[in-house]
């Protein structure tokens, strides 16, 4: 049975989700689905429960970047070479956290989130993809920034509350 504060959190989460879907429209659903799938998979693994939201947002957003860059490459034969650095860094710290589950690895995830957010801020409005309006691109950038900000908040929460390092996927 859910406690009253869990009901309140569920209702607040649904209201926030509804508001985001009204603002972002269909653009929200690809990252939402990828984050949801990642959350489900992580909840079935040995990832510390406190870190599941942090890693689901981080990995889900990274998967969204992979999907987006793949579609742009396949459709227009253009790719931003910086994406490989971004994906490499994200894969490295995600793997580190999944293998160690340590506070240091969570700090690594936080650093990548901050660097990615800074990169987004520095290149805001510079993205140009054929057949996409400035408004559509601005919407995607806004969602990326929102997810990075959420990811940073979740990282800080995990770093603050993670008790002791423990191997997560050790022994595989």
C-alpha positions in Angstrom: 0.0 0.0 0.0 1.3 3.5 -0.9 1.8 5.9 2.0 0.2 9.4 1.7 3.5 11.1 0.7 4.0 8.5 -2.1 0.5 9.2 -3.4 1.4 12.9 -3.4 4.6 12.2 -5.2 2.8 10.1 -7.8 0.2 12.8 -8.4 2.9 15.5 -8.6 4.9 13.4 -11.0 1.9 12.9 -13.2 1.0 16.6 -13.2 4.6 17.5 -14.1 4.6 14.9 -16.8 1.3 16.2 -18.2 2.6 19.8 -18.2 5.8 18.7 -19.9 3.9 16.8 -22.5 1.7 19.8 -23.3 4.8 22.0 -23.7 7.0 19.6 -25.5 4.4 17.5 -27.4 5.7 14.4 -29.2 9.3 15.4 -28.8 9.1 14.4 -25.1 8.0 10.8 -25.8 11.2 9.4 -27.3 13.4 10.4 -24.3 10.6 9.5 -21.9 10.3 6.0 -23.4 14.0 5.5 -23.4 14.3 6.7 -19.8 11.4 4.5 -18.8 12.9 1.4 -20.4 16.3 2.1 -18.8 14.6 2.6 -15.4 12.8 -0.7 -15.8 16.0 -2.6 -16.7 18.0 -0.9 -13.9 15.3 -1.7 -11.4 15.7 -5.4 -12.2 19.5 -5.2 -11.7 21.7 -4.7 -8.6 22.0 -0.9 -9.1 21.5 0.8 -5.8 17.8 1.9 -5.6 18.7 5.4 -4.8 20.8 5.7 -8.0 18.2 4.3 -10.4 16.6 7.6 -11.3 20.0 9.3 -11.8 21.3 6.5 -14.1 17.9 6.1 -15.9 17.9 9.8 -16.9 21.6 9.8 -17.8 21.5 6.6 -19.9 18.1 7.3 -21.4 19.2 10.8 -22.5 22.4 9.4 -23.9 20.3 6.8 -25.9 18.1 9.7 -27.1 21.3 11.4 -28.4 22.3 8.2 -30.2 18.9 7.8 -31.8 18.8 11.5 -32.8 22.3 11.5 -34.3 21.7 8.3 -36.1 18.5 9.6 -37.7 20.2 12.8 -38.7 23.2 10.9 -40.2 21.0 8.5 -42.1 18.6 11.2 -43.4 21.1 14.0 -44.2 24.5 12.3 -44.1 25.8 14.8 -41.6 27.2 14.2 -38.1 28.7 16.4 -35.5 32.1 14.8 -34.6 31.8 16.1 -31.1 29.1 13.6 -30.5 31.7 10.8 -30.3 33.4 12.6 -27.4 30.1 13.1 -25.7 29.0 9.5 -26.1 32.4 8.1 -25.1 32.5 10.2 -21.9 28.9 9.2 -21.0 29.6 5.5 -21.7 32.8 5.6 -19.6 31.2 7.1 -16.5 28.0 5.1 -16.8 30.1 1.9 -17.0 32.2 3.1 -14.0 29.1 3.7 -11.9 27.4 0.4 -12.9 30.5 -1.6 -12.1 31.4 0.2 -8.8 28.3 2.0 -7.6 30.6 4.4 -5.7 30.2 8.1 -4.7 33.3 8.9 -6.9 31.6 7.3 -9.9 28.4 9.4 -9.1 30.6 12.5 -9.1 32.0 11.4 -12.5 28.4 11.3 -13.8 27.8 14.7 -12.3 30.9 16.1 -14.0 29.8 14.8 -17.4 26.3 16.2 -16.8 27.7 19.7 -16.0 30.1 19.6 -19.0 27.2 18.5 -21.3 25.0 21.3 -20.0 27.8 23.9 -20.5 28.3 22.6 -24.0 24.6 23.0 -24.7 24.6 26.5 -23.3 27.6 27.5 -25.4 26.1 26.2 -28.7 22.5 27.2 -28.0 20.8 28.2 -31.2 23.7 27.1 -33.5 22.2 23.8 -34.5 21.0 23.6 -38.1 19.4 20.5 -39.5 17.7 20.5 -42.9 13.8 20.4 -42.8 13.8 21.4 -39.1 12.5 24.8 -38.1 14.3 27.0 -35.5 11.3 26.4 -33.2 11.6 22.6 -33.5 15.3 22.7 -32.8 14.8 25.1 -29.9 12.2 22.7 -28.4 14.7 19.9 -28.6 17.5 22.0 -27.0 15.1 23.1 -24.2 14.3 19.4 -23.5 18.0 18.5 -23.5 18.7 21.4 -21.1 15.8 20.3 -18.8 17.0 16.7 -18.7 20.6 17.8 -18.0 19.3 20.0 -15.1 17.2 17.2 -13.8 20.2 14.8 -14.1 22.4 17.3 -12.2 19.9 17.5 -9.4 19.6 13.7 -9.2 23.4 13.3 -9.2 23.7 15.7 -6.2 20.9 13.8 -4.4 22.7 10.5 -5.0 26.1 11.8 -4.0 24.7 13.3 -0.8 22.8 10.1 0.1 25.0 7.2 -1.2 26.3 5.5 1.9 29.3 3.4 0.9 30.7 2.1 -2.3 29.6 -1.3 -3.3 30.2 -3.4 -6.4 27.1 -3.4 -8.5 27.8 -5.7 -11.4 31.0 -7.3 -10.0 31.5 -10.9 -10.7 30.1 -10.9 -14.2 
